[in-house]
Amino acid sequence: MKILNFPKIKLYFLFLLLLANAMIFYAVIASPRNYLLKVSFLDVGQGDAIFIESPTGNQMLIDGGPDKNILNALSRVMLFYDKTIDVVLATHPDQDHIGGIPLVLKNYTVSKYVDSGATSTTGTFKELANELSKNNVKKEIVGAGEIIDFGDGVFLKILHPYELKGKDTNKNSIVAKLYYGNSTFLFTGDAPTDVELYLAKTDGKELKSDVLKVAHHGSRNSLSPEFLSAVSPEYSIISVGKNNSFGHPHKEVINFLGDIKSIILGTYDIGDICLVSDGKTIDKK
């Protein structure tokens, strides 16, 4: 029987290649934690999608944008081999917030899906329900006062709604605040002005946040001076499509933010916006 042998020089390079791969793999799984919270406001066009990764590696996606753009957006902030997301939270069932979630469920293993219990009769909402069932994703309804714990001092507190009222999806939009040490982020979905005024009146002190995701893409119907005064954000993020047909963000909103000297960052202007925090300060990555 003839035995074929690799030339010694090939064996040498093969050994080096295997050793290099082993070192890279070890570096990935054993690298020290950097203890940073990462919050990425993804450019998905006319819609919302926010990806959160805690210092412990736990991940949450808040909303999924209007369409397939969410998959490209996630590929920009997640490692290529990472195909799992711990929690997907939908603030409300409008197309520009849940349109991409069925595709996320098809392409990623999602452990839990969270919403306010608000429903819709659209085809997208029905597709979302089918994908949740097909992939056996655990579903949970949350309301004001409930907390989603990421571990290591990071948690998300639901501020709204206390209970669903009527069929207006925007008024039933989830408003939530993310905490990590001294750093705070306020996510508002598409909450309209009357919801903001209610929160400012009842939970004014808790609204104070370093970062505000401006509600409803900078619509004039979703930002009041009273609410903005209570939040007093250092950064204000506007997630919206460039040259959109709605005229978002409206000039009044930009003026309100300018009056309090908040730093305005828009996905329509600079694309993805990634903020990182060590629990003390927040920086733009």
C-alpha positions in Angstrom: 0.0 0.0 0.0 1.3 3.4 -1.0 1.1 6.1 1.7 1.0 9.7 0.6 2.9 12.1 2.9 2.8 15.9 3.0 6.2 17.5 2.3 7.7 18.7 5.6 7.5 22.3 4.6 3.7 21.9 4.1 3.3 20.3 7.4 5.2 23.2 9.0 2.9 25.8 7.5 -0.2 23.7 8.3 0.9 23.6 11.9 1.4 27.4 12.0 -2.0 27.9 10.5 -3.7 25.7 13.0 -1.8 27.4 15.8 -2.9 30.9 14.6 -6.5 29.8 14.4 -6.4 28.4 17.9 -4.9 31.6 19.2 -7.6 33.7 17.5 -10.3 31.5 18.9 -8.9 31.7 22.4 -8.6 35.5 22.2 -12.3 35.7 21.2 -13.6 33.5 24.0 -11.1 34.5 26.7 -10.6 38.2 26.1 -11.2 40.4 29.2 -14.5 42.2 29.4 -14.3 45.9 28.7 -17.2 46.6 31.0 -18.9 48.9 28.4 -22.5 49.2 27.6 -23.1 49.7 23.9 -26.3 51.3 22.6 -26.5 51.5 18.8 -29.3 53.5 17.0 -29.3 51.7 13.7 -29.9 53.4 10.3 -32.8 51.4 8.9 -34.4 54.2 6.9 -37.8 55.6 8.0 -38.1 53.7 11.2 -36.6 52.7 14.6 -34.2 50.0 15.6 -31.9 50.1 18.6 -29.4 47.4 19.5 -28.2 47.1 23.1 -25.2 45.0 24.3 -24.5 44.9 28.0 -21.0 44.5 29.6 -22.0 40.8 30.2 -22.7 40.3 26.6 -26.5 40.2 26.9 -28.3 41.7 23.9 -31.6 43.3 23.2 -33.1 44.7 20.0 -35.7 47.4 20.4 -37.8 47.5 17.3 -36.8 46.2 13.9 -37.3 49.0 11.4 -39.7 48.8 8.4 -38.1 46.1 6.3 -35.1 43.9 5.4 -32.7 46.7 6.1 -32.5 45.5 9.7 -30.4 42.5 8.6 -27.7 44.7 7.1 -27.9 47.0 10.1 -27.4 44.1 12.6 -24.5 42.8 10.6 -22.7 46.1 11.2 -22.9 45.8 15.0 -22.8 42.1 15.7 -20.0 39.6 15.1 -20.5 37.5 12.0 -20.8 34.3 13.9 -23.2 35.7 16.5 -26.7 34.5 15.5 -28.5 34.9 18.8 -30.4 37.8 20.4 -31.6 37.5 24.0 -34.6 39.8 23.8 -36.5 41.5 21.0 -38.8 44.3 22.3 -41.4 45.9 20.0 -42.5 49.3 21.3 -45.7 49.1 19.3 -47.0 47.3 16.2 -46.5 49.9 13.4 -44.8 48.8 10.2 -41.8 51.1 10.7 -41.1 49.5 14.0 -41.9 45.8 13.5 -41.6 45.4 9.7 -38.1 43.8 10.0 -38.7 41.7 13.1 -40.1 38.6 11.2 -36.8 38.5 9.3 -34.8 38.8 12.5 -36.8 35.8 13.8 -36.0 33.9 10.7 -32.2 34.6 10.8 -31.5 34.7 14.5 -32.3 32.6 17.5 -34.3 34.9 19.7 -34.9 33.8 23.3 -37.7 36.2 24.2 -40.1 38.6 22.5 -41.6 41.5 24.6 -44.3 44.0 23.8 -47.1 45.9 25.5 -49.9 43.6 24.3 -51.0 46.1 21.7 -52.2 44.4 18.5 -52.8 45.2 14.8 -54.7 43.8 11.9 -51.8 44.3 9.4 -50.2 41.5 7.4 -46.9 42.3 9.0 -48.3 41.8 12.5 -49.8 38.5 11.5 -46.5 37.4 9.9 -44.7 38.4 13.2 -47.2 36.3 15.2 -46.6 33.3 12.9 -42.8 33.5 13.1 -43.0 33.8 16.9 -45.1 30.6 17.0 -43.0 28.8 14.4 -39.7 29.4 16.2 -41.2 28.7 19.7 -40.1 32.2 20.9 -41.2 32.9 24.5 -43.5 35.9 24.5 -44.0 38.3 27.4 -46.3 41.3 27.8 -44.8 44.2 30.0 -46.2 47.3 31.5 -45.1 50.3 33.6 -43.0 49.4 36.6 -41.6 46.2 35.2 -37.8 45.7 34.9 -35.8 43.7 32.4 -32.4 42.8 34.0 -29.3 42.5 31.8 -27.1 41.7 34.8 -24.0 43.5 36.0 -26.0 46.6 37.0 -27.7 47.2 33.7 -31.5 47.1 33.6 -34.4 48.5 31.6 -37.4 49.9 33.4 -40.7 50.2 31.6 -42.4 53.6 32.3 -45.4 53.3 29.9 -48.1 52.1 29.3 -49.7 51.3 32.7 -52.5 49.7 30.8 -53.6 49.7 27.1 -56.1 52.5 26.2 -58.0 52.3 23.0 -56.6 51.2 19.7 -54.1 54.1 19.0 -50.8 52.2 18.7 -48.7 55.3 19.3 -50.5 56.1 22.6 -49.8 52.5 23.7 -46.2 52.7 22.7 -43.7 51.4 25.3 -41.5 54.1 26.9 -38.5 52.7 28.8 -35.4 53.8 30.5 -32.1 52.0 30.5 -29.8 52.3 33.5 -26.1 51.6 33.9 -24.4 53.3 36.9 -24.7 57.0 36.3 -25.6 56.6 32.6 -29.2 56.6 31.5 -31.0 56.3 28.1 -34.7 57.0 27.5 -36.5 55.2 24.6 -39.8 56.6 23.6 -41.0 54.7 20.6 -43.7 56.8 18.9 -45.2 58.2 22.1 -47.3 61.4 21.3 -47.3 64.6 23.1 -50.2 63.7 25.5 -48.3 60.7 26.7 -45.1 62.8 27.2 -47.1 65.4 29.2 -48.6 62.6 31.3 -45.2 61.2 32.1 -43.8 64.6 32.8 -46.6 65.2 35.3 -46.5 61.8 37.0 -42.9 60.6 36.6 -41.0 63.8 36.0 -38.0 63.1 38.2 -37.5 59.6 36.6 -37.5 61.0 33.1 -34.1 62.8 33.6 -31.8 61.0 31.2 -28.4 61.5 29.5 -29.7 60.3 26.1 -33.1 60.7 24.6 -34.4 58.8 21.6 -36.7 61.5 20.3 -40.2 60.1 19.8 -41.9 59.5 16.4 -38.8 60.4 14.3 -38.9 64.1 15.3 -42.6 64.6 14.5 -44.1 67.9 15.8 -46.8 65.9 17.5 -44.3 64.0 19.7 -42.1 66.4 21.6 -43.2 69.0 24.1 -41.1 71.6 26.0 -42.4 70.3 29.3 -41.3 66.8 28.6 -37.9 67.9 27.2 -37.3 70.0 30.3 -37.9 67.0 32.5 -35.5 64.8 30.4 -32.9 67.4 29.8 -30.7 65.1 27.6 -27.1 65.7 26.7 -27.7 63.7 23.5 -30.9 63.6 21.5 -31.1 60.9 18.8 -33.5 61.1 15.9 -34.0 57.9 13.9 -35.5 58.8 10.5 -35.0 58.2 6.8 -33.2 60.9 4.8 -35.4 63.1 2.6 -38.5 61.3 3.9 -42.0 62.3 2.7 -43.2 63.2 6.3 -40.8 66.1 6.7 -39.2 64.5 9.8 -37.6 65.9 11.8 -39.7 69.0 12.0 -38.1 72.4 12.5 -40.0 72.9 15.8 -38.4 69.8 17.3 -34.9 70.9 16.2 -35.6 74.3 17.7 -36.8 72.8 21.0 -33.6 70.7 21.3 -31.4 73.6 20.3 -33.0 75.7 23.0 -31.7 73.3 25.7 -28.3 72.9 23.9 -28.8 69.1 23.5 -26.4 67.5 21.0 -28.6 66.3 18.1 -27.5 63.1 16.3 -29.6 61.8 13.4 -29.4 58.6 11.5 -30.6 60.5 8.4 -27.4 62.5 8.7 -24.6 60.2 9.9 -26.0 56.7 9.7 -25.6 54.3 12.6 -25.1 56.1 16.0 -23.2 54.1 18.6 -22.9 55.4 22.2 -20.8 53.6 24.8 -20.8 53.9 28.6 -18.6 52.7 31.4 -21.4 53.5 33.9 -19.9 56.9 34.5 -19.7 58.8 31.2 -21.2 58.3 27.7 -19.1 58.7 24.6 -19.8 58.5 20.9 -17.9 55.6 19.3 
